[in-house]
Amino acid sequence: MKKWLALVLLACCGAAFAAAPGVVYRGEAGQHPVQVALAYLQDKVSNSDGQFEYQRLDIQQRSQGEDFSHAQVSVEIKGLMDDSVASERYRLKMVFVDAAWVITEQQQDHTCRRGAKGYTKQLCR
């Protein structure tokens, strides 16, 4: 009975740790949340020469009320030069820890040129 109870507790604790947000990317001290987002998405927003192949880049930063130690940055890359994917969106949740912004969660989706309207995670046709 004790072994069974220990296994159940271990499984529950493991699930709790797995659900806890981790560190996706850590910015440098002194960087603003938008700077951290652009550093993390560097290869998505331009090539190594700094050139890009899209029409518009929209960046929004949000915080909850007066809690300025948490932020969400949304980066939308619109007008992609792709025949099936029209735009991509990255939503990054951040927290300020030890003098630096840390991305704890990333969500990515896109819009398709054909088919369903709005953002989706499904493959475009």
N, C-alpha and C positions, 0 to 999 in steps of 0.2 A: 504494500500500500504506500509506503514512504517513497519507494522508487518511482511509482506511478505519479504521485503528487509532485515529486522533484522534476520529472519529465514534463508535466503539464506547466509548471512554473517556468521552466527553462524555455519551453516553446512560446509562452506568452511574453516573456521578457525579450526573446529574440524577435518576435513580431513587432514589439514596441520599438526596439532599436532600429529595425529595418524601416519603420514608418517615419522615424525622426529625420528631419531635413539634414543633409550633409553639406559639405563644401564642394560646390561645382567649380568655382573659380574665386581666387582671392586677389583683390586689387592691391595697389601699392598705397602706402600712407600718403595722405594729401590728395588723392584722386577723388573726384566727384563721382556720384553714381553713374552719370552718363559716360564719363571717361572710362570707368570700369566696364560698362556694357560694350562700348566700342572696342576696347582692348580685347575683350572676350570674343567678340564677333568679328574681329579684324579680317579674317579670311572670307567672311560672308559679305562684307560691305565693300571690299576692294581687293585687288590682287597685290602682289609684292611690290609693284611699281606705283601703287596708289591709284590705279585706274579702276573704273567701275563700269558695269553694263546694266544700268537700270535708270528709270526716269526720275524717281523721287525717293527720298529717304526721310521718313517721319519718325521722330523720337519724342516720346512723352515720359515724363517722370511724375510719379504720384506718391503721396504719403498719406497715412491715416491721421486725420485731425492734427494734433500737436505732437504726435509721436514721430520725431525726426530721426530715430535710430533704425527705422525700417523704411524701405522704399521699393517701389515696383517700377521698372523701366520697360517700356514697350518700344520695340524697334520694328518698323514696317518698311520693307523694301518693295516698292511698287514699280510696275512697268518693266518687269524683267524681260530680257531679250531671250525668251524661251517660248517655244510654240505651244506648250501645254500649261506651264505654271505662270500665272500672271503676277503674283506677289507672294512674299513670305513674311511671316510675323514671328517675332521672338518676344516672349514675356518673361522677364527675369525678376525674381524676388530677391531682395538683398537685405542684409542686416549689417549694422556698423559694429564691428568687433575689434578690439585692440587697435584702435586708430586707423582702421582700414575697412572699406566696404567689401563684403563677402557675398557672392551669389550663392544662394542656398537652393534655388529651384529654377528650372528652365522649362518653359513650354514652347513648343514650336508647331506652327501650322501654316497653311498656305491657301491661296485661292486658285482655282483653275480657270482657264480660258473657256473651256467647254464643260457642260454638265452642271452639277449642283452650284448654286450661288452661295456666297459667304465663305468663311474660313472652314477648313476641314483638315483632317489628318490622312484622309484617303488619297490614294494615288490618282493623279490626273490622267485623263484620256488624251 
